Amino acid sequence: MTAHVSRGGDQGRSGDLQRARSVATAWQRELPDVPTRSIALVWLVKAVAVALRNGRAGLLDQLGIDAATLDLLSTLRRRGEPYRLTTRQLAERCLVSAGAISQRITRAERDGLVLRNPGEGRSVEVALTERGHQLVERTAGKVLAADDDVTAEIGDEDLGRLEQLLSAWLASMKESGGAAGS
């Protein structure tokens, strides 16, 4: 399937783009010396992030799992057998701090979804339990199908290009030390 993403010709799809551009136009009018070239893009990325977050939250609520627990269980499941990682590996792969991963593990352990075991040296290994394995199997497919649905109107070529652009943008932000709020 190769759908085409409209660049503004379709009124239903261009409403958000027009709104984003109107924000840029308003700032150009109010602060003419301030750069506004990126406003529409950043506004749209933020709007996409909110829509994704809200859609994901609703689905996860229906499935009876929170995002942090799904992230933890999915990370262990993607590892493959024996579905075990150290707390350090989990923190790195989940993109969270050691404290945050510890909290996730504590909740999941309390719910019988993971087990902590001593690893080599001072490390602690976390393993998926049968209950955790069943939960991630039951939920991951539904979440990934929902993600596929929200990108269904974007053709494969456009999706690949969008991935490349966002990856390059993220890399440049990391190199420059991040981004300020808009």
C-alpha positions as CSV (number, residue, x, y, z in Angstrom):
1,M,0.0,0.0,0.0
2,T,1.4,3.4,-1.0
3,A,-0.9,6.2,0.1
4,H,0.0,9.7,-0.6
5,V,0.2,12.4,2.1
6,S,-1.4,15.6,1.0
7,R,0.6,18.8,1.3
8,G,-2.4,20.9,2.1
9,G,-4.9,20.4,-0.8
10,D,-7.3,18.3,1.3
11,Q,-9.1,20.6,3.7
12,G,-9.7,17.9,6.3
13,R,-6.0,17.2,6.5
14,S,-4.7,20.8,6.2
15,G,-6.7,22.2,9.1
16,D,-3.9,21.5,11.6
17,L,-1.2,22.7,9.1
18,Q,-3.1,26.0,8.7
19,R,-3.5,26.3,12.5
20,A,0.3,25.7,12.9
21,R,1.1,28.3,10.2
22,S,-1.2,30.8,11.8
23,V,0.8,30.4,15.0
24,A,3.9,31.2,13.1
25,T,2.2,34.2,11.3
26,A,1.1,35.6,14.7
27,W,4.6,35.4,16.1
28,Q,6.0,37.0,12.9
29,R,3.5,39.9,13.4
30,E,4.1,40.2,17.2
31,L,7.9,39.7,17.3
32,P,9.2,40.3,13.8
33,D,12.8,39.9,14.8
34,V,12.3,36.4,16.3
35,P,12.9,33.4,14.0
36,T,9.7,31.6,13.2
37,R,10.8,29.2,10.4
38,S,10.4,26.1,12.6
39,I,7.2,27.0,14.5
40,A,4.7,25.1,12.2
41,L,6.9,22.0,12.2
42,V,7.5,22.0,16.0
43,W,3.8,22.7,16.6
44,L,2.7,19.8,14.4
45,V,5.2,17.4,15.9
46,K,3.9,18.3,19.4
47,A,0.3,17.8,18.2
48,V,1.2,14.4,16.7
49,A,2.9,13.5,20.1
50,V,-0.2,14.5,22.0
51,A,-2.5,12.5,19.7
52,L,-0.2,9.4,19.9
53,R,0.1,9.7,23.7
54,N,-3.7,10.1,24.1
55,G,-4.5,7.2,21.8
56,R,-2.0,4.9,23.4
57,A,-3.2,5.8,26.9
58,G,-6.8,5.0,26.0
59,L,-5.8,1.6,24.5
60,L,-3.6,0.7,27.4
61,D,-6.4,1.6,29.8
62,Q,-8.7,-0.8,27.9
63,L,-6.0,-3.5,28.0
64,G,-5.4,-3.0,31.8
65,I,-1.7,-2.1,31.6
66,D,0.2,1.2,32.0
67,A,2.8,2.5,29.5
68,A,5.8,2.0,31.9
69,T,4.9,-1.6,32.6
70,L,4.3,-2.4,29.0
71,D,7.7,-0.8,28.1
72,L,9.4,-2.9,30.7
73,L,7.8,-6.2,29.7
74,S,8.2,-5.5,26.0
75,T,11.9,-4.8,26.5
76,L,12.3,-8.1,28.2
77,R,10.2,-9.9,25.6
78,R,12.1,-8.5,22.7
79,R,15.4,-9.7,24.2
80,G,14.4,-13.2,23.4
81,E,15.0,-16.3,25.6
82,P,15.6,-16.4,28.5
83,Y,13.8,-13.0,28.6
84,R,16.3,-11.6,31.1
85,L,18.3,-8.4,31.3
86,T,20.2,-6.5,34.0
87,T,18.7,-3.4,35.6
88,R,21.3,-1.3,33.8
89,Q,20.4,-2.8,30.4
90,L,16.8,-2.2,31.1
91,A,17.3,1.4,32.0
92,E,19.4,2.0,28.9
93,R,16.9,0.3,26.6
94,C,13.8,1.9,28.2
95,L,15.5,5.3,28.0
96,V,14.9,6.0,31.7
97,S,17.1,6.6,34.8
98,A,18.2,3.8,37.2
99,G,15.7,5.1,39.8
100,A,12.8,5.0,37.3
101,I,13.6,1.5,36.1
102,S,13.9,0.4,39.8
103,Q,10.3,1.7,40.4
104,R,9.0,0.0,37.3
105,I,10.6,-3.3,38.3
106,T,9.3,-3.0,41.9
107,R,5.7,-2.5,40.7
108,A,6.0,-5.3,38.1
109,E,7.6,-7.7,40.7
110,R,4.8,-6.9,43.1
111,D,2.3,-7.8,40.4
112,G,4.1,-11.1,39.6
113,L,5.2,-10.0,36.1
114,V,9.0,-10.1,36.7
115,L,11.5,-11.6,39.1
116,R,14.8,-10.1,40.3
117,N,17.8,-12.4,40.6
118,P,21.4,-11.6,41.6
119,G,23.6,-11.4,38.5
120,E,27.3,-11.4,38.1
121,G,29.1,-9.1,40.5
122,R,26.9,-6.4,41.8
123,S,24.4,-6.6,38.9
124,V,20.8,-7.6,39.3
125,E,19.0,-9.5,36.5
126,V,15.3,-9.1,35.9
127,A,13.4,-12.0,34.2
128,L,9.9,-12.2,32.8
129,T,7.6,-14.5,34.6
130,E,5.0,-16.6,32.9
131,R,2.3,-14.2,34.0
132,G,4.4,-11.3,32.6
133,H,5.0,-13.2,29.4
134,Q,1.3,-13.8,28.9
135,L,0.4,-10.2,29.6
136,V,2.9,-8.8,27.0
137,E,1.8,-11.4,24.5
138,R,-1.8,-10.4,25.0
139,T,-1.1,-6.6,24.7
140,A,1.9,-6.1,22.4
141,G,0.1,-7.2,19.2
142,K,-2.8,-4.9,19.9
143,V,-0.6,-1.9,20.6
144,L,1.5,-2.5,17.5
145,A,-1.6,-2.9,15.4
146,A,-2.9,0.4,16.7
147,D,0.4,2.0,15.8
148,D,0.1,0.5,12.3
149,D,-3.4,1.9,12.0
150,V,-2.4,5.5,12.8
151,T,0.3,5.4,10.1
152,A,-1.9,3.5,7.5
153,E,-2.5,6.7,5.4
154,I,1.2,7.3,5.0
155,G,2.8,5.3,2.1
156,D,5.9,3.2,2.7
157,E,8.2,5.6,0.9
158,D,6.9,8.6,2.8
159,L,7.0,6.7,6.0
160,G,10.7,5.8,5.4
161,R,11.5,9.4,4.5
162,L,9.7,10.6,7.6
163,E,11.7,8.2,9.8
164,Q,15.0,9.4,8.2
165,L,14.1,13.1,8.7
166,L,13.0,12.6,12.3
167,S,16.1,10.5,13.1
168,A,18.4,13.2,11.6
169,W,16.6,15.9,13.5
170,L,16.8,14.0,16.8
171,A,20.6,13.4,16.2
172,S,21.2,17.1,15.5
173,M,19.3,18.0,18.7
174,K,21.4,15.6,20.7
175,E,24.6,17.0,19.2
176,S,23.6,20.5,20.0
177,G,22.5,19.7,23.5
178,G,18.7,19.6,23.2
179,A,15.9,21.9,22.4
180,A,14.1,24.8,24.1
181,G,10.4,24.9,24.6
182,S,8.3,26.8,22.2
